Amino acid sequence: MESLDYWRLCNELTVVQAALLIIGEDPAEGSEEYVLEWEFHNRPKGFNAVFAALKSAVNSQIIEAKIAHSGEYIEWNYQEEYRSQWKREEVPDWKLTTIDVMDLKNWLLRRGINTGFFFPNGVDERSYLDAGNPFYAPKLAAAVKAWEAITNDESSLLRKTPKQALEKWLREHATEFNLTKDDGTHNAQGIDQVAKVANWKPEGGAMKTPAQVIMNATTPSNPPANQGFLEEDDDFSEIPF
């Protein structure tokens, strides 16, 4: 990976870092520390416009942020006694104020920006899978994405029923689709519901991979019942949505 790619590991970014990354600049190359001190005409192309838009979005609470303020200690002597007081700057410190990357990406999508650093693979043209869509349904998106992931990865079905494979994938991606509880643990009921919707084989039974098909064709007898073939009973009438 290039140095710029490592910034994708961040869950939060400062407003200055976000503005630089949006225009394709690596904050680590020195611009993060000094860009606000540079004359407007010396700043990277596009930075002024993006930075102004981000500040406005934060100030108007369109983007939630953890506001941080800088300041300084004011020191003086009073009746031969040393005193000091912290004086906070009223304007947020944009080098310290942070925003969540997912909130930032949703804001960009609402502004019609779906390419660049934050969208290295573009965005899915199916608007119902777009988290920025006002009608976005996390469980629907989770069901579609889980179905696509499992049906495109034959190895994930090895000795598993489709529902088991779907549940495993959903647990691994639970945070992406709000399938977690307040304490961060998996929402087992929600995962079960989504897996039932995406399950194309509700009658149960593990899928056979090509290797298993070949093995069964050359094996004199079938494997014992319940050895690698699990039964399940999906009752869609129980799904509360």
trRosetta pair geometry for C-beta under 8 A, 3 or more apart (Angstrom, degrees):
i j d omega theta_ij theta_ji phi_ij phi_ji
1 5 3.8 -111 -177 71 116 145
1 6 6.5 129 115 -52 134 73
2 5 5.2 109 58 -8 66 102
3 6 6.2 -45 -167 15 44 112
3 26 5.8 39 105 -136 109 150
3 28 6.5 -114 160 62 122 136
3 29 7.9 106 107 -56 144 99
4 7 6.1 -42 -176 12 50 114
4 21 7.7 145 -162 -128 97 85
4 24 7.7 -2 -143 -165 153 59
4 26 4.9 -109 -88 -88 84 101
4 117 6.9 -106 165 -124 118 113
5 8 5.9 -34 -178 7 56 116
6 9 5.8 -25 -178 4 60 115
7 10 5.7 -30 -174 7 60 117
7 13 7.6 45 -177 -99 106 124
7 17 7.5 -172 -148 176 128 113
7 21 5.9 -153 129 -106 155 133
7 26 7.5 -166 -31 -135 133 73
7 27 7.3 107 -101 24 138 105
7 28 8.0 -153 -67 -19 107 110
7 117 7.5 -8 81 179 127 128
8 120 7.8 -32 -88 -19 145 132
10 13 5.5 86 125 -69 141 84
10 17 7.9 -47 107 137 172 146
10 101 6.3 136 106 -56 81 133
11 100 6.8 -28 157 -144 77 73
11 101 5.8 -125 -166 10 33 114
12 66 7.7 7 -159 17 144 124
12 98 4.5 38 166 171 119 126
12 99 6.7 165 -153 79 79 28
12 100 5.8 -47 -99 -100 80 45
12 101 6.5 -128 -86 -27 26 82
13 17 4.3 -130 -175 92 101 119
13 18 4.5 128 107 -61 128 86
13 21 7.0 -66 -156 11 161 141
13 98 6.4 158 82 -147 23 82
13 99 6.3 -26 64 58 74 77
13 101 6.2 81 -6 -80 103 85
13 104 7.0 -6 43 -32 117 161
14 17 4.5 95 52 7 81 103
14 18 6.9 -146 90 -7 41 86
14 32 7.8 97 63 -157 130 113
14 94 6.8 108 166 157 101 55
14 95 5.7 18 172 -169 153 32
14 96 6.3 -29 -122 -84 122 6
14 97 6.3 97 -150 69 78 49
14 98 5.5 -59 -90 -91 51 68
14 99 7.9 90 -153 13 15 76
15 18 5.7 -53 -146 36 31 113
15 19 6.4 33 155 -21 64 105
15 51 7.3 92 148 -143 99 74
15 54 5.1 156 -159 134 99 131
15 55 6.7 83 177 -75 148 67
15 58 6.5 -57 -96 -32 133 152
15 65 7.3 10 -63 -133 107 143
15 94 4.3 -76 68 -162 124 89
15 95 7.9 -80 52 -64 83 23
15 97 5.3 10 -12 84 113 102
15 98 7.6 -141 -30 -100 67 24
15 99 6.5 77 -80 -8 71 113
16 19 5.9 -54 -148 34 30 111
16 20 6.5 27 156 -16 64 107
16 27 7.0 110 122 -125 88 124
16 32 5.7 114 125 -148 120 73
16 35 6.6 154 -161 58 114 124
16 36 6.8 -73 -108 -42 129 112
16 51 7.3 18 -111 -119 57 111
16 94 5.3 110 -44 130 91 95
16 95 5.1 -1 4 -98 141 61
17 20 5.9 -60 -151 38 30 109
17 21 6.2 25 156 -16 67 110
17 27 4.5 -29 -123 -63 77 162
17 32 6.0 15 -84 -119 74 120
18 21 5.9 -59 -145 39 29 108
18 22 6.3 35 156 -26 64 106
18 54 6.1 144 94 -123 122 152
18 99 6.2 -6 -45 51 155 119
18 104 5.7 -130 -141 -132 134 147
19 22 5.8 -52 -150 29 29 115
19 23 6.9 9 158 -2 62 106
19 47 5.9 79 149 -151 112 74
19 50 4.5 146 -147 113 85 109
19 51 4.3 36 -133 -80 158 74
19 54 5.6 -116 -72 6 99 147
20 23 6.3 -70 -155 45 31 97
20 25 4.2 -84 -173 78 88 106
20 26 7.3 -40 145 87 120 7
20 27 4.7 126 76 -74 149 83
20 31 5.9 145 -121 101 137 125
20 32 6.4 -85 -9 -81 160 76
20 35 7.0 -166 -78 -31 115 166
20 44 7.2 84 -129 41 78 147
20 47 6.8 9 -92 -115 60 108
21 24 7.4 50 -171 -75 34 17
21 25 7.1 -101 -73 61 28 60
21 26 8.0 51 -94 -105 70 34
21 27 6.8 -40 -49 -27 86 103
21 117 4.7 -130 169 96 86 163
21 118 7.1 88 132 -49 114 90
22 46 7.7 -134 108 135 93 121
22 50 5.0 174 84 -154 137 149
22 108 7.3 -165 -122 -102 114 128
22 113 7.7 20 -156 154 106 158
22 116 6.4 38 -160 142 50 150
22 117 6.6 -119 -97 36 25 118
22 118 7.1 -11 -101 -11 68 116
23 44 5.9 143 113 119 143 123
23 45 6.9 176 -172 88 131 62
23 46 4.1 162 -118 90 124 123
23 47 5.7 -87 4 -72 160 65
23 50 5.8 -144 -44 0 105 153
24 116 6.5 -112 -64 -152 90 97
24 117 6.1 178 -94 -45 56 108
25 29 7.4 -115 176 46 84 119
25 31 5.7 -32 156 55 134 159
25 44 5.1 -75 -62 -100 147 177
25 47 7.4 -9 9 -79 145 112
26 29 4.6 78 86 -10 103 110
26 31 7.7 119 81 28 52 114
27 31 6.3 -105 -131 71 44 89
27 32 3.7 58 -173 -62 93 119
28 32 7.0 15 -67 -2 27 129
30 33 6.2 -62 -165 36 49 105
30 34 6.4 -7 160 19 81 116
31 34 6.5 -88 -142 57 32 82
31 35 4.6 45 176 -59 79 112
31 44 6.6 12 -144 -25 152 123
32 35 6.7 -17 -105 1 13 113
32 95 7.2 113 168 -134 84 99
33 95 7.8 64 -117 -135 42 139
34 37 5.2 -68 -165 44 65 111
34 38 6.2 74 140 -39 88 96
35 38 5.7 -46 -153 15 38 117
35 43 5.8 77 -166 -129 90 98
35 44 7.3 -39 -130 4 123 96
35 47 6.6 -114 -177 180 132 156
36 94 7.0 142 -83 65 145 119
36 95 7.2 -106 -2 -52 141 108
38 42 4.4 -122 174 89 112 111
38 43 5.2 146 92 -71 125 74
39 42 4.6 78 61 9 85 109
39 43 7.5 -140 91 -24 44 81
40 43 6.0 -47 -159 8 35 115
40 48 5.8 47 -155 -90 94 139
43 47 4.6 -112 151 65 116 133
43 48 5.9 118 78 -49 142 89
44 47 4.6 92 66 -32 83 122
46 49 5.9 -64 -161 43 52 108
46 50 5.8 41 151 -16 84 113
47 50 6.0 -67 -145 44 30 105
47 51 5.6 26 163 -20 70 114
48 51 6.0 -58 -140 39 23 110
48 52 6.2 23 160 -18 61 110
49 52 5.9 -58 -148 36 26 110
49 53 6.4 25 155 -18 63 108
50 53 5.7 -57 -149 37 31 111
50 54 6.3 29 155 -18 66 107
51 54 5.9 -54 -146 37 30 110
51 55 6.4 31 155 -19 64 106
51 94 7.5 65 -161 169 102 156
52 55 5.8 -54 -147 36 30 111
52 56 6.4 29 155 -18 64 108
53 56 5.8 -57 -149 38 30 111
53 57 6.3 29 154 -20 65 108
53 111 7.8 64 175 -116 143 157
54 57 5.7 -55 -146 37 31 111
54 58 6.3 28 156 -16 65 106
54 63 7.3 -36 -153 37 68 153
54 99 7.7 -128 -165 -8 109 154
55 58 5.9 -58 -149 38 29 108
55 59 6.1 25 157 -16 66 111
55 94 6.7 -46 -91 -99 101 132
56 59 5.8 -56 -140 40 28 108
56 60 6.1 9 164 -2 65 113
56 62 7.8 15 121 23 72 127
57 60 6.3 -65 -139 49 23 97
57 62 4.2 -84 -155 67 77 114
57 63 4.3 48 138 3 111 107
57 107 6.2 67 -166 -154 156 144
58 61 7.5 27 -179 -78 31 32
58 62 7.7 -70 -52 49 22 76
58 63 5.4 -44 -80 71 61 101
58 65 4.5 5 -138 -6 109 147
58 67 7.5 137 168 -86 118 93
58 92 7.4 -87 124 50 136 165
58 97 6.8 77 -170 147 158 139
58 99 6.9 -110 -92 -74 111 123
59 92 8.0 -150 -81 6 85 131
61 64 6.9 26 -158 -89 72 57
62 107 6.8 101 133 -120 102 116
63 99 5.5 3 154 -138 122 135
63 103 5.5 121 -150 145 85 116
63 104 6.8 48 -141 -88 135 58
63 107 5.3 -18 -81 -69 111 150
64 99 7.1 137 87 -136 53 81
64 100 6.9 15 78 12 99 110
64 103 5.8 -105 43 -135 87 163
65 97 5.5 30 163 171 127 103
65 98 6.5 164 -161 83 80 38
65 99 4.8 -45 -103 -83 88 83
66 97 6.5 180 85 -155 58 59
66 98 4.8 2 48 55 107 90
66 99 7.7 -166 17 -73 72 38
67 92 5.1 -93 -154 -113 94 122
67 97 5.3 -7 -128 -121 44 111
68 92 6.6 85 62 -161 47 86
68 93 5.2 -57 103 55 89 103
68 96 3.6 -90 90 117 143 112
68 97 4.9 -156 29 -72 83 59
68 98 7.5 50 -11 -5 118 78
69 88 4.9 47 125 -172 137 106
69 89 5.3 -170 -174 63 95 78
69 90 7.5 -15 -136 -118 130 8
69 91 7.7 136 -128 82 90 37
69 92 6.1 -88 -85 -121 69 45
69 93 5.8 134 -137 -9 23 96
69 96 8.0 -105 -4 74 11 133
70 88 7.7 148 95 -152 30 62
70 89 5.0 18 72 17 74 129
70 93 4.2 98 -23 -75 95 133
70 96 7.0 139 -57 9 86 139
71 86 5.6 70 119 177 138 87
71 87 5.3 -174 -168 91 108 49
71 88 4.1 -65 -77 -107 138 41
71 89 5.3 -155 -81 -10 65 73
72 86 7.6 177 96 -148 22 59
72 87 5.9 -14 63 57 68 94
73 84 4.9 6 -180 -178 112 118
73 85 7.0 148 -155 72 65 29
73 86 5.7 -40 -96 -93 67 59
73 87 7.5 142 -116 12 17 79
74 84 6.6 158 79 -156 45 62
74 85 5.2 -19 57 62 97 84
74 86 7.8 164 13 -102 77 10
74 87 5.2 54 -21 -19 113 122
75 82 7.3 -12 -167 -169 100 88
75 83 7.2 161 -152 90 54 49
75 84 4.5 -19 -99 -100 75 92
76 83 5.7 -19 68 66 73 94
76 84 7.7 149 19 -87 58 47
77 80 6.5 5 178 -113 113 21
77 81 6.7 144 -161 66 66 36
77 82 5.9 -34 -102 -95 75 52
77 83 7.1 144 -109 18 23 81
78 81 5.4 -34 72 62 72 92
78 83 5.5 5 12 2 111 131
89 93 6.9 94 67 -58 132 89
92 96 8.0 -143 173 67 81 88
92 97 4.8 28 168 -54 123 143
93 96 4.3 28 100 29 115 109
93 97 6.1 158 78 -23 58 88
94 97 5.5 -44 -118 35 38 112
99 103 5.9 -115 173 79 96 119
99 104 5.4 106 119 -61 121 104
100 103 4.2 82 70 8 98 108
100 104 6.7 -165 92 -11 50 85
101 104 5.4 -54 -149 36 34 116
101 105 6.3 34 154 -20 68 103
101 118 7.5 -174 -171 -131 94 112
102 105 5.7 -49 -144 35 33 110
102 106 6.4 34 155 -18 64 105
102 131 7.4 -48 -172 115 101 156
103 106 5.8 -55 -149 37 31 111
103 107 6.4 34 152 -21 64 106
104 107 5.7 -56 -151 35 31 113
104 108 6.4 31 152 -19 65 105
104 118 7.0 -131 116 -118 106 154
105 108 5.6 -52 -149 35 34 113
105 109 6.4 36 153 -20 65 104
105 118 5.2 -165 -101 166 92 130
105 119 7.4 129 -143 -61 105 89
105 131 7.8 52 104 67 109 122
105 132 7.7 -125 125 -55 74 115
106 109 5.7 -52 -148 35 33 113
106 110 6.5 32 153 -18 64 104
106 131 5.9 -82 -94 108 104 100
106 132 4.5 166 -148 -92 71 90
107 110 5.8 -55 -150 36 31 110
107 111 6.5 22 152 -12 64 109
108 111 5.6 -65 -151 43 33 107
108 113 4.3 -74 -178 74 91 109
108 114 7.3 147 130 -75 100 45
108 118 6.2 116 35 75 165 147
108 119 7.8 -154 113 -27 138 116
109 112 7.7 62 -177 -62 32 14
109 113 7.0 -96 -76 65 28 61
109 114 6.0 58 -113 -84 74 90
109 123 6.9 109 -113 -96 112 163
109 130 6.4 175 -177 -176 148 115
109 131 7.7 123 34 70 162 73
109 132 3.5 -171 93 -6 134 166
110 132 5.4 -147 -51 -172 77 123
113 116 6.8 -17 174 18 107 129
113 119 7.9 176 139 6 73 133
114 119 5.2 -169 177 -173 51 179
114 122 6.4 45 141 -162 99 62
114 123 4.3 -74 -166 2 121 125
115 119 5.5 -98 -112 80 20 118
115 122 6.3 -12 -97 -105 77 67
116 119 6.1 58 53 41 61 87
117 120 7.2 -7 -165 -65 29 82
119 122 5.8 44 155 -124 108 15
119 123 5.6 -45 -147 -48 132 85
123 130 6.4 48 170 -108 125 104
124 129 4.7 -27 91 84 147 127
124 130 6.6 -155 67 -66 93 77
126 129 4.7 53 92 11 103 110
126 130 7.5 -177 97 -25 55 86
126 144 8.0 -127 112 154 154 159
127 130 5.1 -45 -156 14 49 124
127 133 5.2 118 166 -91 86 138
128 133 6.5 -102 -111 78 29 168
128 135 7.1 -51 -118 101 75 101
128 136 7.1 149 -166 -113 46 56
128 137 7.3 -13 -174 28 94 91
128 140 6.6 -61 158 119 113 133
128 141 7.2 -166 135 -77 74 84
129 136 7.8 56 -167 -131 10 95
129 141 4.9 125 -130 -125 67 100
129 144 6.3 -103 -89 81 115 143
129 145 7.2 123 -140 -56 122 100
130 133 4.4 99 80 -26 97 103
130 136 6.3 -113 87 -88 55 116
131 136 5.4 98 -134 -161 33 166
131 141 7.6 5 -74 -71 74 175
132 136 7.2 108 50 -38 19 140
133 136 4.3 126 68 -53 90 89
136 141 6.8 2 -169 -36 90 132
137 140 3.9 56 90 13 114 116
137 141 6.6 164 84 -13 60 84
138 141 5.7 -59 -147 40 31 110
138 142 6.0 33 156 -23 67 107
138 177 4.5 142 179 -170 98 72
138 178 4.5 3 171 33 172 112
138 179 7.6 -168 144 -44 122 78
139 142 5.5 -50 -143 35 32 114
139 143 6.4 36 156 -22 64 103
139 177 7.0 112 -84 167 36 116
139 179 8.0 110 -96 -78 73 99
139 190 7.0 -119 -100 -168 111 96
139 193 6.9 -27 -151 106 133 114
139 194 5.3 -141 -157 -90 84 103
139 197 7.6 91 156 20 100 155
139 241 7.2 74 81 82 159 158
140 143 5.9 -54 -151 33 30 110
140 144 6.5 25 155 -14 64 107
141 144 5.9 -58 -149 39 31 108
141 145 6.0 23 159 -13 68 112
141 177 6.1 -164 86 -119 100 110
142 145 6.0 -59 -140 43 27 106
142 146 5.9 27 161 -20 65 111
142 170 6.2 65 176 -125 116 102
142 173 7.4 170 -134 104 92 113
142 176 7.7 144 -97 93 91 92
142 177 3.7 87 -74 -165 114 166
142 179 6.5 96 -115 -43 160 128
142 194 4.8 -30 105 -152 120 149
143 146 6.0 -57 -142 37 24 109
143 147 6.3 25 158 -19 61 109
143 194 5.0 -144 -72 -165 83 84
143 197 4.5 -44 -123 96 143 120
143 198 4.3 -169 -160 -59 78 100
144 147 5.9 -58 -150 36 27 111
144 148 6.4 24 155 -17 63 109
144 198 7.5 -150 -59 -103 22 109
145 148 5.8 -55 -147 38 31 111
145 149 6.2 31 156 -21 66 108
145 173 7.4 -109 115 118 130 160
145 177 7.7 -163 44 -65 134 134
146 149 5.8 -56 -145 36 30 111
146 150 6.3 18 162 -11 66 110
146 166 4.9 74 156 -151 125 86
146 169 5.0 145 -137 95 88 127
146 170 5.4 -8 -98 -65 139 90
146 173 7.7 -164 -82 53 87 132
146 194 6.7 106 10 142 151 112
146 195 7.2 -92 136 -99 158 63
146 198 5.0 -8 85 -146 112 177
147 150 6.4 -63 -144 41 25 102
147 151 6.0 11 166 -7 64 117
147 166 7.2 7 -76 -113 54 116
147 198 4.3 -147 -61 -158 97 107
147 200 7.4 95 -137 -33 109 107
148 151 6.3 -65 -138 44 22 101
148 152 6.0 8 166 -7 62 119
149 152 6.3 -75 -149 44 20 102
149 153 6.2 -12 164 6 62 119
149 156 7.5 48 135 -7 84 172
149 169 5.3 152 94 -153 137 150
150 153 6.2 -75 -138 50 27 93
150 156 5.3 -120 -133 96 71 139
150 157 6.7 95 -178 -60 96 94
150 162 6.7 110 141 -151 146 78
150 165 4.9 115 -135 127 127 119
150 166 5.7 -63 -34 -79 156 68
150 169 6.0 -122 -59 -19 98 150
150 198 7.9 109 28 145 132 126
151 200 7.9 52 -80 5 121 142
153 156 4.4 59 105 -8 109 115
153 157 7.9 150 101 -12 69 83
154 157 6.2 -63 -169 32 45 107
154 158 7.9 69 140 -47 67 85
154 209 5.6 107 163 -125 108 101
154 210 7.7 7 174 1 151 92
155 158 5.6 -18 -167 -19 52 118
155 209 7.4 41 -97 -107 43 145
156 160 7.2 -59 149 52 59 140
156 165 4.8 104 142 -156 96 121
156 168 7.4 -168 -167 77 102 129
156 169 7.1 27 -166 -58 145 112
157 160 5.6 -128 -154 64 40 94
157 162 6.7 -10 -119 -89 109 60
157 165 5.2 -43 -92 -60 60 158
157 206 7.2 144 168 -173 82 78
157 207 4.1 -16 164 56 133 128
157 209 6.7 153 84 -66 99 92
158 209 5.8 -11 -93 -28 80 136
159 206 5.8 -21 -149 -152 26 154
159 228 4.9 -80 -126 -140 86 92
160 164 4.2 -133 -167 87 99 120
160 165 4.5 120 114 -55 136 88
160 168 7.4 -51 -147 -5 158 136
160 206 5.9 122 70 -128 16 100
160 207 7.5 -8 77 27 64 89
160 230 7.9 -22 -150 25 36 125
161 164 4.7 97 51 4 77 102
161 165 7.1 -147 90 -3 41 86
161 201 6.9 -141 -172 91 89 117
161 204 5.8 -50 -123 -150 142 58
161 205 6.4 107 -112 70 97 25
161 206 5.4 -91 -71 -87 54 55
161 207 7.5 115 -138 -16 34 75
161 230 5.3 -96 -35 69 114 104
161 232 5.8 152 123 1 174 128
162 165 5.7 -60 -149 40 33 110
162 166 6.1 34 154 -21 68 108
162 199 5.3 132 106 -141 113 76
162 200 6.0 -99 172 44 170 75
162 201 4.7 120 12 36 132 107
162 207 6.4 76 -58 -36 81 116
163 166 5.6 -53 -145 37 31 113
163 167 6.2 34 155 -21 65 105
163 195 5.1 89 -156 156 77 115
163 196 7.1 25 -125 -84 116 49
163 199 4.6 2 -80 -104 87 131
163 201 7.7 -123 -26 72 85 82
163 202 7.6 74 -55 -111 123 53
163 204 8.0 -44 14 -105 123 60
163 232 5.7 -99 41 85 146 168
163 234 6.9 -177 -84 -67 146 124
164 167 5.8 -53 -147 35 30 111
164 168 6.5 33 153 -21 63 104
164 230 7.1 62 -32 61 139 144
165 168 5.7 -51 -150 32 32 113
165 169 6.6 29 153 -15 64 105
166 169 5.9 -57 -151 38 31 109
166 170 6.2 29 153 -18 66 110
166 194 7.6 -154 154 114 115 84
166 195 4.2 141 106 -134 119 89
166 198 5.2 166 -141 88 144 123
166 199 6.2 -119 9 -76 155 77
167 170 5.6 -57 -144 39 31 112
167 171 6.4 34 156 -22 65 103
167 191 5.7 84 -141 152 79 111
167 192 7.1 15 -107 -91 116 53
167 195 4.7 -6 -67 -86 77 154
168 171 5.9 -53 -151 32 29 110
168 172 6.6 25 153 -15 62 108
169 172 5.7 -60 -153 38 33 110
169 173 6.3 -4 160 11 69 112
170 173 6.2 -73 -139 56 29 88
170 174 6.3 67 154 -79 65 73
170 177 7.5 -63 -149 50 84 137
170 179 6.2 -54 171 108 98 172
170 191 4.7 150 117 -143 132 96
170 194 5.8 147 -121 86 149 129
170 195 6.1 -112 -2 -63 148 95
171 174 5.6 -7 -148 -42 32 113
171 186 5.5 -18 -131 -113 87 147
171 191 6.2 34 -68 -133 72 153
173 176 4.7 -36 177 28 88 123
173 177 6.5 52 128 0 94 105
173 179 7.9 59 101 37 63 127
174 177 6.8 -90 -158 51 31 85
174 179 4.0 -108 -151 81 79 100
174 180 5.0 103 138 -56 115 88
174 186 5.2 -116 -103 -118 165 84
174 187 7.1 158 -160 24 120 80
174 191 6.8 -45 -105 -79 105 116
175 178 7.9 36 -163 -73 32 27
175 179 7.6 -90 -50 50 21 73
175 180 5.6 7 -90 -16 64 136
177 194 7.7 76 126 -103 147 164
179 186 6.6 1 133 -154 91 73
179 187 4.9 -130 -177 44 59 107
179 190 4.9 -163 -136 107 83 126
179 191 5.5 92 -178 -69 132 81
179 194 7.1 -64 -99 -1 135 146
180 184 5.8 -15 174 -153 130 31
180 185 6.6 152 -158 78 83 27
180 186 6.1 -62 -109 -107 68 33
180 187 5.8 -154 -104 -18 10 91
181 184 7.0 -38 70 29 72 19
181 185 5.1 -4 37 61 113 80
181 186 7.5 27 -4 89 90 14
181 187 5.5 137 -51 -76 75 81
186 191 6.2 -3 173 -26 111 140
187 190 3.8 23 117 24 120 120
187 191 6.2 148 88 -19 68 85
188 191 5.7 -56 -145 38 30 111
188 192 6.2 33 155 -21 65 106
189 192 5.7 -54 -150 35 30 113
189 193 6.5 32 152 -21 64 105
190 193 5.6 -53 -149 33 32 113
190 194 6.4 27 156 -15 66 105
191 194 6.0 -56 -147 38 31 107
191 195 6.1 31 155 -20 65 109
192 195 5.8 -57 -145 38 28 112
192 196 6.5 33 155 -24 63 105
193 196 5.9 -55 -154 30 29 112
193 197 6.8 27 151 -17 63 104
193 239 5.4 119 -144 -132 94 96
193 240 7.6 -61 -114 34 139 75
193 241 7.2 65 179 27 139 111
194 197 5.7 -55 -155 33 36 112
194 198 6.4 18 155 -7 69 110
195 198 6.0 -64 -143 46 32 101
195 199 5.9 48 155 -45 67 104
196 199 5.6 -43 -142 13 28 121
196 202 7.4 51 -153 -109 73 109
196 234 5.0 161 -137 -154 96 120
196 236 6.4 164 156 -99 120 72
196 239 6.1 -158 89 -73 140 123
197 239 7.1 101 -62 -126 92 160
199 202 5.4 101 115 -76 120 72
199 234 6.0 175 77 -63 148 165
201 204 7.1 -163 136 -12 94 7
201 205 6.7 -94 157 59 129 88
201 207 7.4 165 4 -69 163 93
202 232 7.4 -103 -169 99 50 98
202 233 7.7 48 164 -158 86 31
202 234 3.8 -97 -149 45 106 124
202 236 7.7 -52 -119 -41 159 99
204 230 6.4 -108 -171 111 105 61
204 231 4.1 59 149 -149 160 46
204 232 4.1 158 -96 32 103 65
204 233 6.9 -29 -41 -57 122 48
205 229 5.4 -7 -141 -164 69 95
205 230 7.2 180 -99 63 20 45
205 231 6.9 19 -56 -95 60 56
206 228 5.6 -85 36 155 155 71
206 229 5.0 -119 20 -108 96 52
206 230 6.1 73 -45 18 93 78
208 212 4.3 -131 -157 89 84 126
208 213 5.3 102 144 -59 124 80
208 216 7.3 -40 -144 -5 140 140
209 212 5.0 98 50 5 69 101
209 213 7.3 -128 98 -6 38 87
210 213 5.5 -52 -148 32 36 114
210 214 6.5 35 156 -17 67 103
211 214 5.9 -55 -152 36 31 109
211 215 6.3 31 151 -20 65 109
212 215 5.5 -54 -144 38 34 113
212 216 6.1 33 157 -19 67 106
213 216 6.0 -56 -148 37 27 108
213 217 6.4 29 153 -22 62 108
214 217 5.7 -58 -151 34 30 113
214 218 6.6 7 159 -2 65 111
215 218 6.3 -74 -151 46 28 96
215 219 5.9 25 156 -27 69 117
216 219 5.7 -56 -132 33 30 111
216 222 7.0 22 -145 -115 101 72
219 222 7.4 110 102 -93 117 29
219 223 7.8 13 125 -48 157 75
223 227 4.7 -116 151 77 117 123
223 228 6.5 21 104 33 156 118
223 229 7.9 146 82 -6 116 111
224 227 4.7 78 68 -13 83 127
225 229 7.3 -78 -158 65 51 117
226 229 6.4 -105 -106 67 20 78
226 230 7.2 59 -145 -98 67 52
226 231 7.9 -53 -103 -8 84 97
235 238 4.9 67 98 -6 101 109
236 239 5.6 -30 -165 4 59 116
